[in-house]
Amino acid sequence: MPEHPDLVIRPQTGPERVAHHHAVSRYFPTGGHRDTTRAIRVGRVPIGGGAPIPVQTMTKTDTQDVPATIEQIAKVATAGADLVRLAVPDNAAAAALPAIKAASPIPLIADIHFNYLLALRALEAGVDGLRLNPGNVGGSERVETVAREARARGVPIRIGVNAGSLERDLLEEHGGPTPEAMVESALRHVRILEDSGFFDIKVSLKASNVPMTVAAYRLMAAKTRYPLHLGITEAGTARTGSVKSAVGLGILLAEGIGDTIRVSLATDPAEEVVVGIQILRALALRAPGVNVIACPSCGRTEIDVEKVATEVEKRIGALPYQVSVAVMGCAVNGPGEAAEAELGFAAGGRGGLLYRDGKVVGRVQAGPDEIADVLAREVEAWAAEKGARTPDPAAGAPAAAERP
């Protein structure tokens, strides 16, 4: 058996903490398991060892449809994805990987099941990571071959355990899918790779049941220092799945558990990315970016807050500025809340007031689209004034606010 690197399958004592490179909320404990995990890289993206937490997603195209897959990867990258995974179920999908890799702006992870030859073809195509359960590819010789080729290329392997596909003997031993059975399954696969001298591993333990998932990750974090990929599998539609993911991932991340995340939703993968980023931002584990604040509306509301806020978020949500923008619907709480944000609009009378850094700087008399235009322009002006990084200029000129 190869020499063990003293980083795995043992209760952690933990080396000196690695400094965070991202903001951490003062309301949550820093460090924990996340700062002592083994550091790996998926392409240019560091994972573990206290590195910033990357957001992953998975394409939903047929991988052999190269143009459609490249288009979807570009879309999720624009939404903020750090990594993207692709299904590689057959030789046709494997044959498409070189062209997809050449066009991808972010690292690619090949999702392989059962066929070790597909893993080898994916490695030859230059993928940056593999998702592979070594116990499912048929014998130690095949595992050693994949491990050798992955190690030579510096490609990590994610072991992905799912509560819905646990080994039969574990289901019988534990009386069904349980957190303990999931962890035991993961450790089996880990040992197979370790026996092949491979240690650039990350692990996921996913279930659609939130409490089961949380318990499994807590158990795994107590037993290993491999980085953990968090997710609630088959979480559901955009609404239900986002709530389940926010609860499950939020609990673990707040406890210092989790090195990378994916939000699994039955919707556009770009939406998965947006939700994942928002979960991290809510816990101050990712740079805040543009934070759109909106009142919930009531009978006093004088504008369509939902329409305005949605349009504002659509236009400025992806800009690389750390700024809060408030959209408030009436003159009761609106002025105070708008004044608390760096930029804000508070409806009142025929139109509303525009705020910057707590002060009224103009009156806007316009419809929802024009209000969104004004706020988009004000974000750019605010960023230029503060010396923030400016993105590529958008086409078209936004409407102007009427200055006092």
Helices and strands as residue ranges (DSSP letters): G 32-36, E 40-42, E 45-47, E 55-58, H 66-79, E 83-87, H 91-103, E 108-111, H 116-124, E 129-131, G 134-136, H 140-153, E 157-162, G 163-165, H 168-174, H 179-195, E 201-206, H 210-223, E 229-230, H 238-254, E 260-262, H 269-282, E 290-294, H 305-316, E 323-328, H 334-340, E 343-347, E 352-356, E 359-364, H 368-386
